[in-house]
Amino acid sequence: MPTDMVTLPERAGSRGEAQSLLGSVAANLSGTVLRLDGAHLGAGSSSFMDELVKEVLVERHADQLCLDNVTERSASFARASAVRRGVADRLKSSSRT
């Protein structure tokens, strides 16, 4: 299964920022795992994480969204969004320790 990697910015606070970040990612991600590297992400707002989940898993149909090295807070925002949207089984995250 193909995997794409995108690095998250230091600060991510809006839906527009999420859209901009995904600008270089394919419109159809069926059959793809999208990995987002959050090693530098200090703060990811709930709206930013919600937009990522919506765009990647719902609109672009990725098989899986993996959030790597994100803060626990960012991961919890993403999990809540995925649950609300019925795609929690396709979201994976690893929090920084």
Residue pairs with C-beta under 8 A, 6 or more apart in sequence:
1 31
1 32
1 33
1 63
2 31
2 32
2 33
3 32
3 33
3 34
3 35
4 25
4 26
4 29
4 32
4 33
4 34
4 35
5 34
5 35
5 36
5 37
6 21
6 22
6 24
6 25
6 34
6 35
6 36
6 37
7 36
7 37
7 39
7 40
8 21
8 36
8 37
8 38
8 40
8 41
8 44
8 70
9 17
9 21
9 40
9 41
10 40
10 41
10 42
11 41
11 42
11 43
12 18
12 21
12 41
12 43
12 44
12 45
12 48
12 49
13 43
13 44
13 45
13 47
13 48
14 45
14 47
14 48
15 47
15 48
15 50
15 51
17 48
18 48
18 49
18 51
18 52
18 55
19 51
19 55
21 52
22 52
22 55
22 56
22 60
25 34
25 56
25 60
26 32
26 60
27 60
28 60
28 61
29 56
29 60
29 61
29 62
29 63
30 61
30 62
30 63
31 63
32 62
32 63
33 62
33 63
33 64
33 65
33 66
34 56
34 62
34 64
34 65
34 66
35 66
35 68
36 52
36 65
36 66
36 67
36 68
36 70
37 68
37 69
38 44
38 67
38 68
38 69
38 70
38 71
38 74
38 96
39 68
39 69
39 96
41 69
41 70
41 71
41 74
42 71
43 71
43 73
43 74
44 70
44 71
44 73
44 74
44 77
45 77
46 77
46 80
46 81
48 77
49 74
49 77
49 78
49 81
50 77
50 78
50 81
52 65
52 78
53 65
53 78
53 81
53 82
53 85
53 87
53 91
54 81
54 85
56 62
56 65
57 65
57 82
57 85
57 87
57 90
57 91
58 85
58 87
62 90
63 90
64 90
64 91
64 92
65 78
65 90
65 91
65 92
66 92
66 93
66 94
67 74
67 75
67 78
67 91
67 92
67 93
67 94
68 93
68 94
69 94
69 95
69 96
70 78
70 93
70 94
70 95
70 96
71 95
71 96
72 95
72 96
75 93
75 95
78 91
78 93
79 88
79 91
79 93
82 88
82 90
82 91
